[in-house]
Every structure is written in C-alpha cells, then in structure tokens.
C-alpha cells in the first residue's frame, strides 16, 4: 500500500448460526481512530503509515467452532 492511502482487507465468514467476526493485528493494535469494520466484515485502514504494516487476522467464531485467516500488509 502507498503511505496515506486507504486499505481494505476482506473477510468472508458465513454460517448458521452466523459467526461473530473480529479483526486484530498480530503484533500490536489496530490503528486508533483510523480503522472501521463494515457489515460485510471488511476492515478499512485510513491514512496508512509504515507502522501499520504487518499481519492482520480475521477470526470468525460461533457455537460450531472458530476459524481464522491472516493477511499481510506492506506499506
């Protein structure tokens, strides 16, 4: 990603019952005041900086179990 740009990281999780979906950064916190997660579980990071680079994990959890996927952001 280019510094200062907006990045969208998608996460597709379905099930019955519908899973709870959460995003976190593997080593650190999501950028305070510069991120949001929409209804489709897409994580948006605004005005990215080199400090935002790293692994981001999407975790889906329901009564049936837990699944996780990791994506890497390079700034």
SVG drawing of the C-alpha trace seen along z (x, -y; Angstrom):
<svg xmlns="http://www.w3.org/2000/svg" viewBox="-28 -10 35 37">
<polyline fill="none" stroke="black" stroke-width="0.4" points="0.0,0.0 1.1,-3.6 1.5,-5.6 -1.5,-7.9 -3.9,-5.6 -6.9,-3.7 -6.6,0.1 -9.5,2.6 -9.0,6.1 -11.8,8.5 -13.0,11.4 -15.8,13.7 -17.4,15.8 -20.8,17.5 -22.7,20.0 -25.8,20.9 -25.8,19.5 -23.9,16.5 -20.4,16.3 -19.1,13.3 -16.2,11.8 -13.3,9.8 -10.1,8.3 -6.9,7.8 -3.3,7.0 -1.0,9.9 1.7,7.8 0.1,4.6 -3.2,2.8 -5.4,1.7 -4.7,-2.0 -6.6,-4.0 -9.1,-6.3 -8.1,-5.2 -10.0,-2.0 -13.5,-0.6 -15.2,2.7 -18.3,2.7 -21.3,5.1 -19.5,7.4 -16.6,7.7 -14.2,5.7 -11.5,3.9 -10.7,0.4 -7.5,-1.3 -7.3,-5.0 -4.1,-7.1 -1.9,-4.1 1.7,-4.6 4.7,-2.2 3.8,-1.4 0.6,0.2 2.5,2.8 2.2,6.4 -0.1,9.3 -3.8,8.8 -6.0,11.7 -9.7,12.2 -11.3,14.6 -14.9,16.0 -16.4,17.7 -19.7,19.5 -21.1,22.3 -19.7,24.7 -16.1,23.5 -13.5,21.0 -11.8,20.2 -9.1,17.6 -7.3,16.2 -4.2,14.0 -3.3,11.4 -0.1,9.3 0.0,5.6 3.1,4.0 3.3,0.2"/>
</svg>
